[in-house]
Amino acid sequence: MEDALASERFLREREAYLEAVVSENFSALNLTRKQYEAGRIDLLSVLVIQNRWIASQISLLNVKDLGLIERVNLQLALGGSFEEPPAEPGS
């Protein structure tokens, strides 16, 4: 259980880091697009930055996915389930 809690903390920290990376890459993409529109750089440079932004988004989604899987595993390890409780009589 301690490992699961430590893993969740690590994933939250990683998620925060990747959110910052996605934001920075998006800002870089916007700047690169403006430079392209002004004729200062070529299209390949824009595409490279766009690829970096997309890759960072994928990494962020993967970490969020791992976090959800960890929570499900922790719930199950603690004896929980995801079945609906039986309806109470008279409801």
N, C-alpha and C positions, 0 to 999 in steps of 0.2 A: 504494500500500500504506500509506503514511503517513496518507493521508486516511482509510482504513478503520480504522486503529488509533485515530486521533483521534476518529473518529465513534463507535467502540465505547466509548471513555473517556467521551465526552459522554453517550452513552446510559446508561451505568452510573450516572453522576452524576444524570441525569434520573430514572432508575428509583429511586434512593435517595430523592430529593426527593419523588417521587410516592408512595412507600411511606409516608413520613411524613405526607403530605397525606391519604391514605386513612385512616390511623390516627387522625389528628386529626378528620376528618369523621365517623368511626365513633363516636368519643367524644362529639362534638357531637350526633350522632343519639341516642345513649343518653340523654344529658342532656335533650334536647328531648322524648323519649318520656316520661321521668319527669315533666317539667313538664306535659306534656299530661295524663298520668294524674292529676296533682294538680289539674288544672283551671286552671292558670296561663296556658296558651297554647292556641290553637286548632289544629285538625288541619292546616290549611294550612301553618302554620309547621313542623310535623313533616315534611310532604311536601316542602317546599322543602329542608330539610336532608337528607332522604333522597335527593332528586334530586342534590344536591351530592355526596353520598357515592358514589352510583352512577356519576356522571360522572367522579369521580376514579378509580374502579376501572377504568372503560373506558379512561381515559388511560393508566393504568399497564399495562394489557394491551396497548395499542397500542405502547407503548415496548418492552415485552418482545418483542413480535412483530417490531418493527424490529431489535432486537438479534439475534434469531435469523436474520433475513434477512441482516443484515450479516455474521454469522459464516459463513453458507453462501456468500455472495459472496466473502468472503476466502478460504475453503477452495478455491473454484473458481479464483480469481485466482492462487493459489499452485500451481496445477496438480493439486490434489487432486480426488478424485471421491468419489461415494457408492455406487459399485458394489462388490459383494463381490469380494474377490480370488478368483482361480480356486483350486479345491481342489488341495492338493498330492497328488501320486501316493502311494498307500499309506495315505491317511488314511481 
